[in-house]
Amino acid sequence: METSLKPIPAEQTMATDGDTSVPTRWALASLALAMLMSSLSISSANVALPTIAQAFAASFGTVQWVVLAYLLAVTVFSVGAGRLADIVGPRRVLLAGILVFTAASAACAAAPTLAVLVVARGLQGLGGAVLLALTVAMVRATVPRQRTGSAMGLLGTMSAVGTALGPSLGGALIAGAGWRSIFLVMVPMGCLAAVLCLRHLPRDRQAGRPDRKAFDATGTLVLTLTLVAYALSTTTGIDIGGGTTVLVAASIAGAILFLRIEARAASPLIDPKTFADPALRSGLAANLLVSAVMMATFLVGPFYLSRSLGLGEATVGLVMSVGPTVSALTGIPAGRIVDRFGAPRVVVFGLVEMATGALLLALLPGIAGVAGYVTALAVLTPGYQLFLAANNTAVMTGGAEDRRGVVSGMLSLSRNLGFITGASVLGAVFAFGAAAPVASASGEAVAAGLRLTFLVAAGLMAIALVLMLRSRGVDRRATSAPEDA
């Protein structure tokens, strides 16, 4: 029996006649497993923070770097990973990312000190950035164009499954085998993902690839430092007027410097001409706004459920799991809807549904309590999956093949910046609406904060909707102009 892991050529892996072949299913399985690993590594680690703090006798502020190091690495390396894939090939870079992620997971499990654990988590985040960026980028090379939406829906489902499963799986592993087991379990998963990718993903095509030496190291370094400054300014809680002001100023200056470097670079990390595409600009901006709103549900929900509704910790956890569970159940159907009706139409419908869900979150909980909160989530979350599948499909099928990796990296970057910005900005809106320190606010004050937060969220979804509708109008005019001339 043939047991070689020699990769299947691209033409044998691609589906034909609109049907997904068995090799293509295995290729999709490898991408789905990679997405699941990256999601699990975020959500399961959060549960372990108290145990890790106790194990290393560390303060909560210090042990938070176990999570922050991963998130920072994922945020700052997404675009660079995508550009590297455009130069040397996405399959090679994805395999390297899986191996880095797996080795770093083993290092996390064996870490003798908290400092070593934080460094290993940063390396795991580097691998996670590759996984998040290139799983989306590889879809177009793996399935027929008419099934891209379904594949994007599958990846959205796996991301939601990882988010929903992480806390419960992490809690069970910690209770049974200790905190190191949440990292150790990633090692066999990573090995399996590497084997599947090596065996079933299509080989990288070398024809027409850019010069391998043309990696924009200067632009990558400036962008990395800029994103680190911005992420730290919104996540470390430094007092305004001190460190935060310096970091915000540094991020603004870094962004300006980065744009100037890219405008002059022979082979830029992000070609400024890329942003001439109105669909890409709108897709990235809407992705950021949508991610900020979704972060608000995780940030505000626990305070409202416990303070305003008086629910216990176990019940709060159960209600908070509704969103990820609904997201996991609706991801694949959302992708099929995109294939059926087209990405431009579905992305608009998804944003309308999200705006409706945000309005319901502002109004229904005050009327119907837990039932109102759950009903609103049940409207918001499917809208999110519709938007995600449609927007990813539209962005990834509209770009040039030799920039697919960096465009996917930009999608990942906009999503992560949205999460960071949502936690900071909408968190501030929540505190303003409560008109009191959140830690000591009354139930009525927290409810007022919830209402204001999701009224603002509905406004953000309206802005995203306007952006997408305007980009569609520009596309129509650009398409019809030659015919009218």
Rosetta blueprint (number, residue, H / E / L):
1 M L
2 E L
3 T L
4 S L
5 L L
6 K L
7 P L
8 I L
9 P L
10 A H
11 E H
12 Q H
13 T H
14 M L
15 A L
16 T E
17 D L
18 G L
19 D E
20 T L
21 S L
22 V H
23 P H
24 T H
25 R H
26 W H
27 A H
28 L H
29 A H
30 S H
31 L H
32 A H
33 L H
34 A H
35 M H
36 L H
37 M H
38 S H
39 S H
40 L H
41 S H
42 I H
43 S H
44 S H
45 A H
46 N H
47 V H
48 A H
49 L H
50 P H
51 T H
52 I H
53 A H
54 Q H
55 A H
56 F L
57 A L
58 A L
59 S L
60 F H
61 G H
62 T H
63 V H
64 Q L
65 W H
66 V H
67 V H
68 L H
69 A H
70 Y H
71 L H
72 L H
73 A H
74 V H
75 T H
76 V H
77 F H
78 S H
79 V H
80 G H
81 A H
82 G H
83 R H
84 L H
85 A H
86 D H
87 I H
88 V H
89 G L
90 P H
91 R H
92 R H
93 V H
94 L H
95 L H
96 A H
97 G H
98 I H
99 L H
100 V H
101 F H
102 T H
103 A H
104 A H
105 S H
106 A H
107 A H
108 C H
109 A H
110 A H
111 A L
112 P L
113 T L
114 L H
115 A H
116 V H
117 L H
118 V H
119 V H
120 A H
121 R H
122 G H
123 L H
124 Q H
125 G H
126 L H
127 G H
128 G H
129 A H
130 V H
131 L H
132 L H
133 A H
134 L H
135 T H
136 V H
137 A H
138 M H
139 V H
140 R H
141 A H
142 T H
143 V L
144 P L
145 R H
146 Q H
147 R H
148 T H
149 G H
150 S H
151 A H
152 M H
153 G H
154 L H
155 L H
156 G H
157 T H
158 M H
159 S H
160 A H
161 V H
162 G H
163 T H
164 A H
165 L H
166 G H
167 P H
168 S H
169 L H
170 G H
171 G H
172 A H
173 L H
174 I H
175 A H
176 G H
177 A H
178 G L
179 W L
180 R L
181 S H
182 I H
183 F H
184 L H
185 V L
186 M H
187 V H
188 P H
189 M H
190 G H
191 C H
192 L H
193 A H
194 A H
195 V H
196 L H
197 C H
198 L H
199 R H
200 H H
201 L L
202 P L
203 R L
204 D L
205 R L
206 Q L
207 A L
208 G L
209 R L
210 P L
211 D L
212 R L
213 K L
214 A L
215 F L
216 D L
217 A H
218 T H
219 G H
220 T H
221 L H
222 V H
223 L H
224 T H
225 L H
226 T H
227 L H
228 V H
229 A H
230 Y H
231 A H
232 L H
233 S H
234 T H
235 T H
236 T L
237 G L
238 I L
239 D L
240 I L
241 G L
242 G L
243 G H
244 T H
245 T H
246 V H
247 L H
248 V H
249 A H
250 A H
251 S H
252 I H
253 A H
254 G H
255 A H
256 I H
257 L H
258 F H
259 L H
260 R H
261 I H
262 E H
263 A H
264 R H
265 A L
266 A L
267 S L
268 P L
269 L L
270 I L
271 D L
272 P H
273 K H
274 T H
275 F H
276 A H
277 D L
278 P H
279 A H
280 L H
281 R H
282 S H
283 G H
284 L H
285 A H
286 A H
287 N H
288 L H
289 L H
290 V H
291 S H
292 A H
293 V H
294 M H
295 M H
296 A H
297 T H
298 F H
299 L H
300 V H
301 G H
302 P H
303 F H
304 Y H
305 L H
306 S H
307 R H
308 S H
309 L L
310 G L
311 L L
312 G L
313 E H
314 A H
315 T H
316 V H
317 G H
318 L H
319 V H
320 M H
321 S L
322 V H
323 G H
324 P H
325 T H
326 V H
327 S H
328 A H
329 L H
330 T H
331 G H
332 I H
333 P H
334 A H
335 G H
336 R H
337 I H
338 V H
339 D H
340 R H
341 F H
342 G L
343 A H
344 P H
345 R H
346 V H
347 V H
348 V H
349 F H
350 G H
351 L H
352 V H
353 E H
354 M H
355 A H
356 T H
357 G H
358 A H
359 L H
360 L H
361 L H
362 A H
363 L H
364 L H
365 P H
366 G H
367 I H
368 A H
369 G H
370 V H
371 A H
372 G H
373 Y H
374 V H
375 T H
376 A H
377 L H
378 A H
379 V H
380 L H
381 T H
382 P H
383 G H
384 Y H
385 Q H
386 L H
387 F H
388 L H
389 A H
390 A H
391 N H
392 N H
393 T H
394 A H
395 V H
396 M H
397 T H
398 G H
399 G L
400 A L
401 E H
402 D H
403 R H
404 R H
405 G H
406 V H
407 V H
408 S H
409 G H
410 M H
411 L H
412 S H
413 L H
414 S H
415 R H
416 N H
417 L H
418 G H
419 F H
420 I H
421 T H
422 G H
423 A H
424 S H
425 V H
426 L H
427 G H
428 A H
429 V H
430 F H
431 A H
432 F H
433 G H
434 A H
435 A L
436 A L
437 P L
438 V H
439 A H
440 S H
441 A L
442 S L
443 G H
444 E H
445 A H
446 V H
447 A H
448 A H
449 G H
450 L H
451 R H
452 L H
453 T H
454 F H
455 L H
456 V H
457 A H
458 A H
459 G H
460 L H
461 M H
462 A H
463 I H
464 A H
465 L H
466 V H
467 L H
468 M H
469 L H
470 R H
471 S H
472 R H
473 G H
474 V H
475 D H
476 R H
477 R H
478 A H
479 T H
480 S H
481 A H
482 P H
483 E H
484 D H
485 A L
